[in-house]
Amino acid sequence: MLIRALFWLSALAAVAASIALIMVTTVIWPDLPPTSVVQDIRLKEPLRVYSVDGRLMGEFGDERRITVQIEDTPRNLINAVLAAEDDRFFSHHGVDPLGVVRALITNLKSGQTRQGASTITMQVARNYFLTREKTYSRKIKEALLAVKLEHELSKNEILELYVNKIFLGHRSFGFQAAAAFYYNKPLAKLTLAQLAMLAGLPKAPSSINPVSNPVRALERRNYVLRRMQGLSLIDDAAFEKASTAPLT
């Protein structure tokens, strides 16, 4: 009796998987936008007015953005972003099954949705192509677009799209613009503590940034630093110095 029940459950699961695969390949996949267009996207930057001697006098536009090449992005920022958002970025292919399982276990234990399973590539797919509506169809499209992006772009190209597009609070899009707004410095001149602060912002940019909520911002910064230490991206001395640095 048990064997028969298991057989029918397996058969039903196979049928459901087949139906889902047919829907993906015939309905959702053809409707996906071509991911190759991101290579030709010109990110919107504000109009900047300078004085004769080169001083910035004002900016006009809905978004603060200063684009940066990935090779000019500090390594500590990349490591902080990976630690905070997607430490298996260089080993998965757009969707991270281990990350999904880890998030599911964490959320079941807490009884809340504390941890998401979106990879950096999935976030790029969402920010460039999709809305933020919380539906299953959008999540499926996000995952499929992430797979397409990984197939068509290099990891460094995906990271460059991420560091220039992600929203980081106070109309700042991208890490170079956020560095200018929060610290009045370029990324290259920020300390490890400041870079970790910025890397922690994508989780909740409007509510845990150092201007709107300094206490939560510090907690998030130190979480990112602990993750970096745990992943051996920084040593104990660097962690101690950065985690005790004051909010600037």
C-alpha positions as CSV (number, residue, x, y, z in Angstrom):
1,M,0.0,0.0,0.0
2,L,2.8,2.4,0.9
3,I,4.7,1.6,-2.2
4,R,1.6,2.3,-4.3
5,A,1.0,5.6,-2.6
6,L,4.6,6.6,-3.2
7,F,4.4,5.6,-6.8
8,W,1.3,7.8,-7.4
9,L,2.9,10.7,-5.5
10,S,6.0,10.4,-7.6
11,A,3.8,10.3,-10.8
12,L,1.9,13.4,-9.7
13,A,5.1,15.2,-9.0
14,A,6.5,14.3,-12.4
15,V,3.3,15.5,-14.1
16,A,3.3,18.8,-12.1
17,A,7.0,19.3,-13.0
18,S,6.2,18.6,-16.7
19,I,3.4,21.1,-16.7
20,A,5.5,23.7,-15.0
21,L,8.3,23.2,-17.6
22,I,5.9,23.5,-20.5
23,M,4.5,26.8,-19.0
24,V,8.0,28.2,-18.6
25,T,9.2,27.3,-22.1
26,T,6.0,28.2,-24.0
27,V,4.5,31.1,-22.0
28,I,7.1,32.8,-19.8
29,W,10.4,32.3,-21.6
30,P,9.2,33.8,-25.0
31,D,7.9,36.8,-23.1
32,L,11.2,37.7,-21.4
33,P,12.9,40.8,-22.7
34,P,16.3,40.4,-24.4
35,T,19.0,40.7,-21.8
36,S,21.5,41.9,-24.3
37,V,20.0,45.4,-24.2
38,V,21.7,46.1,-20.8
39,Q,25.0,46.4,-22.7
40,D,23.7,49.4,-24.5
41,I,21.9,51.1,-21.6
42,R,23.0,54.6,-20.9
43,L,22.2,55.2,-17.2
44,K,20.4,58.4,-16.5
45,E,22.7,60.9,-14.7
46,P,21.6,64.3,-13.3
47,L,22.4,67.6,-15.0
48,R,25.5,69.0,-13.2
49,V,26.4,72.7,-13.2
50,Y,30.0,73.6,-12.5
51,S,31.8,76.9,-11.8
52,V,34.6,78.2,-14.1
53,D,37.2,76.7,-11.7
54,G,35.5,73.3,-11.8
55,R,33.5,73.3,-8.5
56,L,30.2,71.6,-8.5
57,M,27.4,74.2,-8.0
58,G,24.3,72.1,-8.3
59,E,22.6,69.0,-9.6
60,F,19.2,68.7,-11.3
61,G,17.4,65.4,-11.7
62,D,15.3,62.8,-10.0
63,E,18.2,60.4,-9.4
64,R,21.7,60.9,-8.0
65,R,24.1,58.7,-10.1
66,I,27.8,58.7,-10.9
67,T,28.8,55.7,-13.0
68,V,31.9,53.8,-12.1
69,Q,33.8,51.1,-14.0
70,I,34.2,47.7,-12.2
71,E,38.0,48.0,-12.4
72,D,37.8,51.3,-10.5
73,T,35.6,49.9,-7.8
74,P,37.4,49.2,-4.5
75,R,38.0,45.5,-3.8
76,N,36.8,45.9,-0.3
77,L,33.5,47.2,-1.6
78,I,33.0,44.2,-3.9
79,N,33.9,41.9,-1.0
80,A,31.5,43.7,1.3
81,V,28.7,43.4,-1.2
82,L,29.3,39.7,-1.8
83,A,29.4,39.1,2.0
84,A,26.1,41.0,2.5
85,E,24.2,39.9,-0.5
86,D,25.6,36.9,-2.3
87,D,28.7,35.2,-1.1
88,R,28.4,32.4,-3.7
89,F,28.1,34.8,-6.6
90,F,31.2,33.5,-8.4
91,S,30.1,29.9,-8.1
92,H,26.4,29.9,-9.1
93,H,24.7,30.5,-12.5
94,G,22.2,33.2,-11.6
95,V,20.1,31.3,-9.1
96,D,21.6,29.8,-6.0
97,P,19.8,26.6,-4.8
98,L,21.9,26.5,-1.6
99,G,20.9,30.1,-0.9
100,V,17.2,29.2,-1.4
101,V,17.4,26.3,1.0
102,R,19.3,28.4,3.6
103,A,16.8,31.3,3.4
104,L,13.9,28.8,3.7
105,I,15.4,27.2,6.8
106,T,16.2,30.6,8.4
107,N,12.7,31.9,7.7
108,L,11.0,28.7,9.0
109,K,13.0,28.9,12.2
110,S,12.2,32.5,12.8
111,G,8.6,32.4,11.6
112,Q,9.3,35.6,9.6
113,T,10.7,36.5,6.2
114,R,14.1,37.6,7.5
115,Q,16.3,36.3,4.7
116,G,15.7,36.4,0.9
117,A,17.2,34.2,-1.7
118,S,17.8,36.8,-4.5
119,T,21.3,36.6,-5.9
120,I,23.1,39.7,-7.2
121,T,22.2,38.6,-10.7
122,M,18.5,38.3,-9.8
123,Q,18.6,41.8,-8.3
124,V,20.2,43.1,-11.6
125,A,17.4,41.4,-13.5
126,R,14.7,42.9,-11.3
127,N,16.2,46.4,-11.3
128,Y,16.8,46.6,-15.1
129,F,13.8,44.7,-16.5
130,L,11.0,44.1,-13.9
131,T,8.8,45.9,-11.4
132,R,9.0,45.2,-7.7
133,E,5.5,43.6,-7.5
134,K,5.6,40.6,-5.2
135,T,4.0,37.9,-7.4
136,Y,5.1,34.3,-8.3
137,S,5.2,35.1,-12.0
138,R,7.6,38.0,-11.4
139,K,9.8,35.9,-9.2
140,I,9.9,33.2,-11.9
141,K,10.8,35.8,-14.6
142,E,13.5,37.2,-12.3
143,A,15.1,33.8,-11.9
144,L,14.9,33.0,-15.7
145,L,16.3,36.5,-16.6
146,A,19.2,35.9,-14.1
147,V,20.0,32.6,-15.9
148,K,20.0,34.5,-19.2
149,L,22.2,37.3,-17.9
150,E,24.7,34.8,-16.6
151,H,24.8,33.1,-20.0
152,E,25.3,36.4,-22.0
153,L,27.4,38.5,-19.6
154,S,30.6,37.9,-17.5
155,K,30.5,38.1,-13.8
156,N,32.4,41.4,-13.8
157,E,29.9,42.9,-16.2
158,I,27.0,41.8,-14.0
159,L,28.7,43.3,-10.9
160,E,29.3,46.6,-12.8
161,L,25.6,46.8,-13.6
162,Y,24.8,46.2,-10.0
163,V,27.1,48.8,-8.5
164,N,25.7,51.5,-10.8
165,K,22.0,50.7,-10.6
166,I,21.1,49.6,-7.1
167,F,19.1,52.1,-5.0
168,L,20.9,53.1,-1.8
169,G,18.6,55.7,-0.2
170,H,18.1,59.5,-0.6
171,R,17.8,59.4,-4.4
172,S,21.2,57.8,-4.7
173,F,21.5,55.1,-7.3
174,G,24.8,53.2,-7.4
175,F,27.7,53.2,-4.9
176,Q,29.6,56.1,-6.4
177,A,26.6,58.4,-5.9
178,A,26.0,57.0,-2.4
179,A,29.6,57.7,-1.5
180,A,29.3,61.3,-2.7
181,F,26.0,61.8,-0.8
182,Y,26.8,60.1,2.6
183,Y,30.5,61.0,2.8
184,N,31.2,63.6,0.2
185,K,34.1,61.5,-1.2
186,P,34.7,59.2,-4.1
187,L,34.6,55.4,-3.4
188,A,38.3,55.1,-3.7
189,K,38.8,57.3,-0.7
190,L,36.4,55.6,1.7
191,T,37.5,53.5,4.7
192,L,36.6,49.8,5.1
193,A,33.9,50.8,7.7
194,Q,32.3,53.3,5.3
195,L,32.4,50.8,2.4
196,A,30.7,48.2,4.6
197,M,28.1,50.7,5.6
198,L,27.2,51.3,1.9
199,A,27.3,47.6,1.2
200,G,24.6,47.0,3.9
201,L,22.2,49.5,2.4
202,P,20.5,47.4,-0.4
203,K,18.6,45.4,2.2
204,A,16.5,48.4,3.3
205,P,18.0,51.6,1.8
206,S,15.3,54.0,3.1
207,S,15.3,52.8,6.7
208,I,18.8,51.7,7.6
209,N,20.9,54.4,6.1
210,P,23.2,56.5,8.3
211,V,21.2,59.7,7.9
212,S,17.7,58.3,8.5
213,N,18.6,55.7,11.2
214,P,22.2,55.8,12.5
215,V,21.6,53.1,15.1
216,R,20.3,50.5,12.6
217,A,22.8,51.6,10.0
218,L,25.7,50.8,12.5
219,E,24.1,47.4,13.3
220,R,23.9,46.5,9.6
221,R,27.5,47.8,9.0
222,N,28.8,45.6,11.7
223,Y,26.8,42.6,10.4
224,V,28.5,43.1,7.0
225,L,31.9,43.3,8.7
226,R,31.3,40.1,10.7
227,R,30.3,38.3,7.4
228,M,33.5,39.5,5.8
229,Q,35.5,38.3,8.7
230,G,33.7,34.9,8.7
231,L,34.4,34.5,5.0
232,S,38.1,35.4,5.5
233,L,37.7,38.5,3.3
234,I,39.3,40.6,6.1
235,D,41.5,39.7,9.0
236,D,40.7,40.1,12.7
237,A,42.7,43.4,13.0
238,A,40.8,45.0,10.1
239,F,37.5,43.8,11.6
240,E,38.3,45.2,15.0
241,K,39.3,48.6,13.6
242,A,36.3,48.9,11.3
243,S,33.7,47.6,13.7
244,T,34.7,50.1,16.4
245,A,34.9,53.1,14.0
246,P,32.4,55.8,14.8
247,L,29.6,56.8,12.4
248,T,30.9,59.6,10.1
